[in-house]
Structures are given as C-alpha cells and as structure tokens.
C-alpha cells in the first residue's frame, strides 16, 4: 500500500473515525463470539437428546451473521483490506494514488446505493417482527445504511489521503 503522509497530530475527524473503527473491531469480535453460542446450541440439539431444539437460535444466528458480515466489510474498507489485482506495471506514487482514488470512488458509488436502498429497506421493516423469535426486523435491516454511511466516511478519508499524494504532498 502507498505510504500516506500523516500529520503528527491528527484532526478531530481523524480521531473520531479511528475511535469508530476501534469500536467496529470490538463489535466484530463480539458478534463472532456471540454467534458461536446459538450455532453451537443448534448443532448439539440436532445430535443429542440432552438439549431441546430451540427455535430462536436460528434467527439469532442469522441476525448475528448479517451484522458480522456488514461490520467486517466496514472494517475492511477502513483498513483497505479488500483484494487488489495488480494489472499495471510498476507505477509512480502519484499514478498509484490516482488509481486508488478511482477505486475509492467505486466504493463511494456502492456506498450511496447501500445508503439509499438501505434506508428504504429499513423503512419497509420498521414495524415488522421476525416470525420465530419476534425480534424487530429493522435491527437487521439497518445494517445496510449503517455500512453505507461508514464506507462513505472511511473511503472519503482515504480519498483525501490519496489526493495529498496526487497533488504533491511531501513525504
């Protein structure tokens, strides 16, 4: 990844996004850790007569799985951990920055779709509940606009960093 010049004392915005990213990492770990419980109960209840087959575990596992994926995608954008395919020969630092800006603009376009469609998706589920556990469905649907807004914040921050390189920031 390209070295991005960073000020020695980050702005309030940078500190807020760094704190938010740390919170997302903690939530991601918590979702994975908690997801183990209903999935384990499902597996054990299928193969042993000791634990009754709980119905709520299926919905809880689904809710946690969706949130795990969405939070993981948010963290992935923040850390630029999505896969990259090198199709260009060795480029200059500025050319790399220009290509990264183009890829981040693609992320922004997808983020806007997630925000717009996610808001509609959440509105649709606002007064609905799940069939088995009677959980509010907006809790799972709101993951899409949250992911979109988060991608906008993180990708926008990266575009600013790459623009510094493109327009000649000193190392």
C-alpha positions as CSV (number, residue, x, y, z in Angstrom):
1,X,0.0,0.0,0.0
2,X,1.1,3.5,-0.7
3,X,2.7,5.5,2.1
4,X,0.4,8.3,3.0
5,X,1.8,11.4,4.7
6,X,0.0,11.8,8.0
7,X,0.2,14.8,10.3
8,X,1.8,14.2,13.7
9,X,-1.3,15.5,15.5
10,X,-4.4,14.2,13.8
11,X,-7.5,16.3,13.4
12,X,-10.7,15.7,15.5
13,X,-12.3,14.0,12.4
14,X,-9.3,11.5,12.2
15,X,-9.6,10.8,15.9
16,X,-13.3,10.2,15.7
17,X,-13.0,7.8,12.7
18,X,-10.1,6.0,14.4
19,X,-12.3,5.6,17.6
20,X,-15.2,4.4,15.5
21,X,-13.0,1.9,13.7
22,X,-11.8,0.6,17.0
23,X,-15.5,0.3,18.2
24,X,-16.3,-1.6,15.0
25,X,-13.4,-4.0,15.6
26,X,-14.7,-4.7,19.1
27,X,-18.3,-5.2,17.9
28,X,-17.0,-7.6,15.2
29,X,-15.2,-9.7,17.8
30,X,-18.3,-9.6,20.0
31,X,-20.6,-10.7,17.1
32,X,-18.3,-13.6,16.2
33,X,-18.0,-14.6,19.9
34,X,-21.8,-14.4,20.5
35,X,-22.6,-16.2,17.2
36,X,-20.8,-19.3,18.5
37,X,-23.5,-19.7,21.2
38,X,-26.6,-20.2,19.0
39,X,-24.8,-22.1,16.4
40,X,-23.3,-24.5,19.0
41,X,-26.8,-24.9,20.5
42,X,-28.2,-25.8,17.1
43,X,-25.5,-28.4,16.4
44,X,-25.7,-30.0,19.8
45,X,-29.5,-30.1,19.8
46,X,-29.5,-31.9,16.4
47,X,-27.3,-34.7,17.5
48,X,-28.1,-35.2,21.2
49,X,-31.3,-35.6,23.2
50,X,-29.8,-33.5,26.1
51,X,-30.6,-30.1,24.8
52,X,-34.0,-29.2,23.4
53,X,-34.2,-27.8,19.9
54,X,-34.6,-24.1,20.4
55,X,-36.2,-22.2,17.5
56,X,-34.8,-18.7,18.5
57,X,-31.2,-19.9,17.8
58,X,-31.7,-19.9,14.0
59,X,-32.9,-16.3,13.9
60,X,-30.3,-15.1,16.3
61,X,-27.6,-16.8,14.3
62,X,-28.9,-15.2,11.1
63,X,-29.1,-11.7,12.7
64,X,-25.5,-12.0,14.1
65,X,-24.2,-13.4,10.8
66,X,-25.5,-10.5,8.8
67,X,-24.1,-8.0,11.3
68,X,-20.8,-9.8,11.3
69,X,-20.5,-9.6,7.5
70,X,-21.5,-5.9,7.4
71,X,-19.2,-4.9,10.3
72,X,-16.4,-6.9,8.7
73,X,-17.0,-5.1,5.4
74,X,-16.8,-1.7,7.2
75,X,-13.5,-2.6,8.9
76,X,-12.3,-4.0,5.6
77,X,-12.9,-0.6,3.8
78,X,-11.2,1.2,6.7
79,X,-8.1,-0.9,6.6
80,X,-8.1,-1.2,2.7
81,X,-8.1,-5.0,3.1
82,X,-10.3,-5.8,0.2
83,X,-8.4,-7.7,-2.5
84,X,-6.4,-6.0,-5.2
85,X,-5.3,-7.3,-8.5
86,X,-2.1,-5.9,-9.9
87,X,-2.6,-5.4,-13.6
88,X,-0.4,-2.4,-14.1
89,X,3.3,-2.4,-14.2
90,X,5.2,-0.6,-11.5
91,X,3.7,2.9,-11.4
92,X,4.8,6.1,-9.8
93,X,3.5,7.1,-6.4
94,X,1.1,9.7,-8.0
95,X,-0.2,7.2,-10.6
96,X,-0.9,4.7,-7.8
97,X,-2.7,7.4,-5.9
98,X,-4.8,8.3,-8.9
99,X,-5.8,4.6,-9.4
100,X,-6.6,4.3,-5.7
101,X,-8.9,7.4,-5.9
102,X,-10.7,5.8,-8.8
103,X,-11.2,2.6,-6.8
104,X,-12.4,4.5,-3.8
105,X,-14.9,6.4,-6.0
106,X,-16.3,3.0,-6.9
107,X,-16.6,2.2,-3.2
108,X,-18.4,5.6,-2.7
109,X,-20.8,4.8,-5.5
110,X,-21.7,1.4,-3.9
111,X,-21.9,3.1,-0.5
112,X,-24.5,5.6,-1.9
113,X,-26.6,2.7,-3.2
114,X,-26.4,1.0,0.2
115,X,-27.5,4.2,2.0
116,X,-30.4,4.9,-0.4
117,X,-31.6,1.4,-0.7
118,X,-30.8,0.6,2.9
119,X,-33.0,3.4,4.2
120,X,-35.9,2.1,2.1
121,X,-35.1,-1.4,3.2
122,X,-35.2,-0.3,6.9
123,X,-38.4,1.6,6.4
124,X,-40.0,-1.5,5.0
125,X,-39.1,-3.5,8.1
126,X,-39.7,-0.7,10.7
127,X,-43.0,-2.1,12.1
128,X,-42.3,-5.8,11.4
129,X,-41.0,-8.6,13.6
130,X,-39.4,-11.9,12.8
131,X,-41.6,-14.9,12.7
132,X,-40.0,-17.2,15.3
133,X,-38.4,-15.0,18.0
134,X,-40.5,-11.9,17.4
135,X,-37.3,-9.8,17.1
136,X,-37.7,-6.3,15.4
137,X,-36.6,-6.7,11.8
138,X,-35.3,-3.1,11.5
139,X,-32.4,-4.2,13.7
140,X,-31.1,-6.4,10.9
141,X,-32.1,-4.1,8.0
142,X,-30.4,-1.0,9.4
143,X,-27.0,-2.7,8.9
144,X,-27.2,-1.7,5.2
145,X,-27.4,2.1,5.6
146,X,-25.0,2.0,8.5
147,X,-22.5,0.2,6.3
148,X,-23.1,2.7,3.5
149,X,-22.5,5.8,5.8
150,X,-19.4,4.1,7.3
151,X,-18.0,3.4,3.8
152,X,-18.5,7.0,2.8
153,X,-16.7,8.2,5.9
154,X,-13.8,5.8,5.5
155,X,-13.4,5.9,1.8
156,X,-13.7,9.7,1.8
157,X,-10.9,9.9,4.3
158,X,-8.8,7.7,2.1
159,X,-9.5,9.8,-1.0
160,X,-8.3,12.9,0.9
161,X,-5.1,11.0,1.8
162,X,-4.5,9.9,-1.8
163,X,-5.3,13.4,-3.1
164,X,-2.5,14.7,-0.9
165,X,-0.1,12.3,-2.7
166,X,-1.5,13.1,-6.1
167,X,-1.2,16.8,-5.6
168,X,2.3,16.6,-4.3
169,X,2.3,16.3,-0.5
170,X,5.8,15.9,0.9
171,X,6.8,12.6,2.4
